[in-house]
Amino acid sequence: MSDVKLRPGRDDSMHARRQMEEVSAAKSDINNVAVFTKLIKKAEEVTQSAL
């Protein structure tokens, strides 16, 4: 009977951990986009100054 009570909590914990990993991955993706955006902006500035 205790297994029945513990099982849903364990599943919830695993689900929460998966969600946190997904959020972390999404934040990493957003940070990567921000870095690439800055690099593109710098490249545009260099190109404009070269013209």
C-alpha positions as CSV (number, residue, x, y, z in Angstrom):
1,M,0.0,0.0,0.0
2,S,2.8,2.4,0.7
3,D,4.1,1.8,-2.9
4,V,0.8,3.0,-4.2
5,K,1.1,6.3,-2.2
6,L,4.8,6.9,-3.1
7,R,4.5,6.1,-6.8
8,P,2.6,9.2,-7.9
9,G,4.9,11.5,-5.9
10,R,7.9,9.9,-7.5
11,D,6.4,10.3,-11.0
12,D,5.6,13.9,-10.2
13,S,9.2,14.5,-9.1
14,M,10.5,13.0,-12.3
15,H,8.1,15.1,-14.3
16,A,9.1,18.2,-12.5
17,R,12.8,17.4,-13.0
18,R,12.1,16.9,-16.7
19,Q,10.3,20.2,-16.9
20,M,13.2,22.0,-15.1
21,E,15.7,20.5,-17.6
22,E,13.5,21.7,-20.5
23,V,13.4,25.2,-19.0
24,S,17.1,25.2,-18.5
25,A,17.7,24.1,-22.1
26,A,15.3,26.8,-23.3
27,K,17.2,29.4,-21.3
28,S,20.4,28.2,-22.8
29,D,18.9,28.5,-26.3
30,I,17.8,32.0,-25.5
31,N,21.2,33.0,-24.3
32,N,22.8,31.5,-27.4
33,V,20.4,33.5,-29.6
34,A,21.3,36.7,-27.6
35,V,25.1,36.0,-28.2
36,F,24.6,35.4,-31.9
37,T,22.5,38.5,-32.2
38,K,25.2,40.6,-30.6
39,L,27.8,39.0,-33.0
40,I,25.6,39.8,-36.0
41,K,25.1,43.4,-34.8
42,K,28.9,43.8,-34.4
43,A,29.5,42.4,-37.8
44,E,26.9,44.8,-39.3
45,E,28.7,47.7,-37.5
46,V,32.1,46.7,-38.8
47,T,30.6,46.3,-42.3
48,Q,29.0,49.8,-42.1
49,S,32.2,51.4,-40.9
50,A,34.2,49.7,-43.6
51,L,31.9,51.3,-46.2
